[in-house]
Amino acid sequence: MAQAWTLKSRPQGTPTLDNFELVGIELPALEPGMVRLANRWLSVDPYMRGRMNDVKSYVPPFAIGEPLQGGAIGEVVESSADGLKAGDLVLHMAGWRDEAVLPASAVQKLPELGVPPEAYLGQMGMPGMTAYFGLLEVASAKEGDVVFVSAAAGAVGSTVVQIAKAKGMKVIGAAGGADKCAWVKGLGADAVIDYKAGPVIKQLMDVAPGGIDVYFDNVGGDHLDAALATAKERARFAICGMIEMYNTGAPTQLRYAARIIGARLRIQGFIVSDYMARAPEFYRDMAGWAQAGKLKREETVLEGLARTPDAFLGLFSGGNTGKMLVRV
């Protein structure tokens, strides 16, 4: 019998293992136009925390007792759909489980970009696309800009660093701890702030005395405050996620919000699904940079379906460098 992780109860604050339950699930019969999949790789991502709350948002909340959802790479083991055959690898959203039966319209055959399948859950997938469109479209970043990136050792942030360097920008990354900072530096960042070593604002002022043109926000809190304090006139902020408040619900401080007016700052939130129709642009440029040796990736991999909640919880305790994945 197939197995899937369900939401047993809604978290209050930081989730715990008690909020999840692994259950057996019955799969539907294979109707015409459908495929049966064996999942090989599962993604866990910070946005999933918001779906665990029973609140209205841009996607419906997870239902108690129902299989959780998330990005996954599955291998087709049986197909009644044109264009898909046994052995094909596909990207889909029926994660947090080991098997699935889905309509062919709900899966995407992996593009041939010369990268391993798991890359399509990270740098060549949703996190990479978030970085690409957030930096280049939302923040209108351009050659010569000074770019500050929070959570620069994560799946999105590390890709922002590398795209910015490929485009001729100066990049300042923020990460937690000496090892992660060294890794971000190795990605090409011109300077790296260790937020565990002291106030972010002081460190940012030290490495960017002339201010920043672009801020890519994954964190909120003191990182956003530091960016507001050091922003040049007409700087652009791409607001991707505020992980510092995902488990507390507490608003960011915004101590320097008045600078939005005086410095004429442009602050824009975005959701990567807004740009899915433009995926070919993303694949074209990322494939080119990868072939030119301008992109590096790292994954933190936990083994087995049973470790999926552990992988998810690790996102909120700094347990990952690069993309957090589960190999089923």
ZAMARGU-4260 file (C-alpha; in steps of 0.2 Angstrom, whole numbers, plus 5000, padded with zeros to 4 digits):
<rodrens>
0) 5000/5000/5000 | 5006/5018/4996 | 5010/5029/5011 | 5009/5048/5013 | 5012/5060/5027
5) 4996/5070/5033 | 4994/5085/5044 | 4988/5077/5060 | 4985/5094/5069 | 4989/5112/5065
10) 5005/5118/5073 | 5005/5132/5086 | 5021/5141/5084 | 5036/5130/5077 | 5029/5113/5071
15) 5034/5097/5079 | 5034/5079/5074 | 5018/5077/5083 | 5009/5088/5070 | 5012/5074/5057
20) 5006/5057/5054 | 5012/5044/5041 | 4997/5034/5034 | 4992/5021/5021 | 4983/5028/5006
25) 4973/5019/4993 | 4977/5025/4975 | 4964/5027/4962 | 4963/5016/4947 | 4973/5021/4932
30) 4960/5029/4920 | 4964/5035/4902 | 4975/5050/4902 | 4983/5046/4919 | 5000/5040/4925
35) 5006/5030/4940 | 5021/5037/4948 | 5035/5031/4961 | 5042/5046/4969 | 5061/5047/4969
40) 5064/5064/4976 | 5053/5076/4988 | 5055/5094/4991 | 5051/5103/5007 | 5050/5122/5007
45) 5047/5136/5019 | 5030/5141/5011 | 5023/5125/5017 | 5022/5132/5035 | 5009/5145/5030
50) 4998/5131/5022 | 4998/5123/5039 | 4987/5137/5046 | 4969/5138/5043 | 4969/5155/5036
55) 4965/5162/5019 | 4980/5165/5007 | 4985/5163/4989 | 4984/5144/4991 | 4972/5134/5001
60) 4977/5128/5018 | 4982/5109/5020 | 4967/5099/5026 | 4969/5089/5042 | 4970/5071/5039
65) 4974/5073/5020 | 4990/5070/5012 | 5002/5085/5012 | 5007/5092/4995 | 5024/5098/4988
70) 5036/5097/4974 | 5042/5080/4969 | 5051/5071/4955 | 5042/5055/4951 | 5046/5040/4939
75) 5032/5034/4928 | 5029/5016/4932 | 5013/5014/4922 | 5005/5026/4909 | 4988/5027/4900
80) 4993/5045/4893 | 5000/5050/4877 | 5017/5056/4877 | 5022/5048/4894 | 5029/5031/4896
85) 5037/5020/4909 | 5054/5026/4915 | 5050/5045/4911 | 5054/5057/4925 | 5042/5070/4929
90) 5039/5085/4941 | 5023/5086/4950 | 5015/5092/4967 | 5010/5076/4975 | 5025/5075/4987
95) 5026/5070/5005 | 5021/5052/4999 | 5030/5037/4990 | 5017/5034/4976 | 5004/5044/4966
100) 4991/5042/4952 | 4989/5058/4943 | 4982/5065/4927 | 4995/5069/4914 | 4990/5087/4915
105) 4996/5088/4933 | 5014/5082/4928 | 5028/5090/4918 | 5041/5080/4909 | 5058/5086/4915
110) 5067/5097/4902 | 5084/5090/4896 | 5096/5103/4903 | 5110/5091/4907 | 5108/5092/4926
115) 5102/5078/4939 | 5084/5075/4942 | 5084/5082/4959 | 5091/5099/4953 | 5073/5102/4946
120) 5067/5104/4964 | 5080/5117/4968 | 5091/5128/4957 | 5082/5122/4941 | 5065/5122/4949
125) 5054/5133/4959 | 5067/5140/4971 | 5078/5144/4956 | 5064/5152/4946 | 5060/5162/4962
130) 5077/5169/4962 | 5078/5173/4944 | 5062/5182/4942 | 5063/5190/4959 | 5080/5198/4956
135) 5079/5202/4937 | 5060/5206/4935 | 5053/5211/4952 | 5069/5221/4958 | 5074/5226/4941
140) 5092/5222/4946 | 5105/5227/4933 | 5124/5226/4930 | 5134/5237/4943 | 5120/5236/4956
145) 5124/5232/4974 | 5113/5218/4979 | 5110/5212/4997 | 5103/5194/4999 | 5096/5187/5015
150) 5097/5168/5018 | 5110/5167/5005 | 5115/5149/5010 | 5097/5143/5006 | 5090/5136/4990
155) 5083/5153/4984 | 5097/5165/4991 | 5111/5155/4985 | 5104/5156/4967 | 5101/5174/4969
160) 5120/5176/4973 | 5125/5167/4957 | 5113/5175/4945 | 5118/5192/4952 | 5136/5188/4949
165) 5133/5181/4932 | 5125/5198/4928 | 5139/5209/4934 | 5132/5215/4951 | 5141/5217/4967
170) 5133/5204/4980 | 5132/5205/4999 | 5125/5189/5006 | 5119/5185/5024 | 5121/5168/5032
175) 5122/5160/5049 | 5139/5153/5055 | 5156/5152/5048 | 5153/5136/5037 | 5138/5144/5028
180) 5147/5160/5026 | 5162/5152/5018 | 5151/5143/5006 | 5142/5159/5001 | 5159/5167/4998
185) 5163/5152/4987 | 5148/5155/4976 | 5156/5172/4972 | 5148/5184/4984 | 5159/5200/4986
190) 5155/5200/5005 | 5146/5189/5017 | 5138/5194/5034 | 5137/5182/5048 | 5120/5186/5056
195) 5125/5176/5071 | 5141/5186/5074 | 5133/5203/5077 | 5120/5215/5072 | 5116/5214/5054
200) 5114/5233/5051 | 5132/5237/5057 | 5139/5223/5047 | 5130/5229/5031 | 5135/5247/5034
205) 5153/5241/5035 | 5153/5231/5019 | 5142/5243/5009 | 5146/5261/5015 | 5139/5268/5000
210) 5122/5259/5002 | 5113/5245/4992 | 5103/5246/4976 | 5093/5230/4978 | 5087/5219/4993
215) 5081/5202/4990 | 5072/5197/5006 | 5069/5179/5012 | 5070/5183/5031 | 5062/5200/5036
220) 5066/5206/5054 | 5083/5213/5057 | 5088/5209/5039 | 5074/5220/5032 | 5078/5234/5044
225) 5096/5234/5039 | 5091/5235/5021 | 5079/5249/5024 | 5093/5259/5034 | 5106/5257/5020
230) 5096/5258/5004 | 5101/5271/4991 | 5088/5282/4984 | 5076/5273/4973 | 5082/5256/4979
235) 5071/5241/4974 | 5066/5227/4986 | 5060/5210/4981 | 5050/5202/4995 | 5050/5184/4993
240) 5047/5177/5011 | 5049/5182/5029 | 5054/5166/5037 | 5058/5175/5054 | 5039/5176/5057
245) 5032/5160/5050 | 5031/5151/5066 | 5028/5166/5078 | 5016/5177/5067 | 5024/5192/5075
250) 5026/5206/5062 | 5043/5213/5057 | 5049/5228/5066 | 5051/5240/5051 | 5061/5252/5062
255) 5067/5262/5047 | 5050/5262/5037 | 5050/5281/5036 | 5065/5279/5023 | 5053/5271/5011
260) 5046/5289/5008 | 5062/5299/5009 | 5072/5287/4998 | 5058/5283/4986 | 5060/5265/4989
265) 5051/5252/4978 | 5045/5237/4989 | 5036/5223/4980 | 5030/5206/4986 | 5029/5192/4973
270) 5024/5174/4971 | 5034/5163/4959 | 5018/5156/4951 | 5015/5173/4943 | 5029/5169/4931
275) 5026/5151/4927 | 5021/5156/4909 | 5039/5163/4907 | 5048/5147/4912 | 5057/5145/4895
280) 5066/5161/4898 | 5072/5154/4915 | 5077/5137/4908 | 5087/5146/4893 | 5097/5157/4904
285) 5100/5145/4918 | 5106/5131/4906 | 5118/5144/4898 | 5125/5149/4915 | 5127/5131/4920
290) 5136/5126/4904 | 5147/5141/4906 | 5152/5135/4924 | 5144/5150/4932 | 5132/5140/4944
295) 5135/5129/4958 | 5122/5119/4968 | 5122/5110/4985 | 5108/5099/4992 | 5105/5093/5010
300) 5098/5076/5008 | 5089/5066/5020 | 5086/5047/5016 | 5068/5039/5016 | 5050/5045/5016
305) 5050/5043/5035 | 5062/5058/5036 | 5051/5070/5027 | 5045/5079/5043 | 5063/5080/5049
310) 5068/5088/5033 | 5054/5101/5034 | 5058/5105/5052 | 5076/5108/5048 | 5072/5122/5037
315) 5068/5132/5053 | 5083/5128/5063 | 5097/5131/5050 | 5098/5113/5045 | 5101/5115/5027
320) 5114/5122/5015 | 5107/5124/4998 | 5091/5115/4994 | 5083/5103/5007 | 5078/5087/4999
325) 5072/5069/5004 | 5077/5054/4993 | 5063/5042/4994
</rodrens>
